[in-house]
Amino acid sequence: MSPPRTPLRHPDRYFSERTASTGRGIAVSLLTMLVLLVGVYTLGWVFAANIDGTVTVDNPAYPGDAFCDGDSPGEFTPHGCDEPKRVERNIDHFIWQAVGNVAGQLAIGLPLVLLLVAGALHAGTWLANGEGPFGRTLAVAAWGLVPTLVGMAATLLALWLTFDPITVGDGYDPATLRDQAIAQLDTMRLVGQASGVLTMAWGGAIWGFGLSHERHVSGAAAAAVAVAVAVLFLGVGLV
């Protein structure tokens, strides 16, 4: 019987039949980050497809009344005073702007989360007299984060199925839009919380078997470290 290609279904057999590779762990973490970024943009697509309309906002090209009403020093008139004070923008502009900010934070935050998880797993098994380089622990940590992709997919599906269209227009209160959108996220939040617990348990199992083989600690010690780290990071919402 050929060895499993990933530890997602048979983590005990996977780690017992091969040594975790630092390079493969980095590749897995990069692929996970890429898929999560796709998920963020999919979230933006769901919002953009269901929230329609335009809003009037301050024109960033207009310098402001303080500069354009004759109060600027000397005879200097700033460029842009002939621009309108307010302009109309499609709501999609602000949705994709927010999505870009979230994606940027994710691209920075996920490598930090991976290092924190790997550091906690390595430190925990070190206390249990574990042996083996940090690179192997990093690979184990990366594989344990892959199940979060399943949770993300379930959450996005729940949002897509339950989010009702919203139409905004000039004079629409942003607070009203926020309240309407938040009111529709209850199902998504419930699915996200449930899938978060299940995928964290799945990832914890991968960590436990991986640590047992890659750090050479007992199954009980590996399981204790994996559960402790999973509960800790699930509690603070990092994974």
Phi, psi and omega in degrees: 000127182288148180292150179296146182281336177223162178270012186291328181256321182229070184298324181297312181291323181300309184284338178283339185255358179204159177268132181299135182257129178299317180299317179292324178298318178294319179297319179296318180294321178294319178295320177299315179298319180298315181293322177296321177296319175300322178297320178297316179289331173294320175301315178299321179297320178298315179295315182296326181285338185248348177245118187232154175128181180232156177227154177260127184228166176299139181278116181294342180279347179270123186295333181121154183298326182299332181264331189260354182260022176091008181265359180286151184297143177065211180260011185289129175243117183299150176292135177107000181292343177274359177283151176294148181292326181230146181228160180265133179230141174291140181301334179301328180303316183283328177297311182289332175296317178294320179298317178299320178296316180296317180298319178296318178296321179295317181298329178275321188283325184297315176300324178293319178298316179301315180294322178294316179297312180298318179297319179293319178295319181293316180295319180297318179284335174297321177295336178264021179065035178289154178230152180126149184290159180298329181302323178292319178297322178299318178296317178299316180299318181297316179297324181290344178272346182300320180302340178299337179294324178294317177298320178298317180298318179295320180294317179295321178297318179297320179296314182298323183281336189247348185278119179272145182301147177232134178246129180245162179206180181301133182086001180289128182288122179304327180295325178293317177299315180299315182295320179295318181292315182297323181297335181269001185263004184300314180297317179299319180296318179297315178297318180297318180293315180295314180292329177297317179295315183294315181289331176290325175295320177297312178296323178296323177296319177298315178299316183299309180293322179297316180295322180302319183272321186275335179251359175057052174242166181294158179300322180294316180295317180297317180295320180297316179295315182298315180295316181299315180291319179298314180296317181298309184284332174292322181295323181267001174074027181273336180226000000 
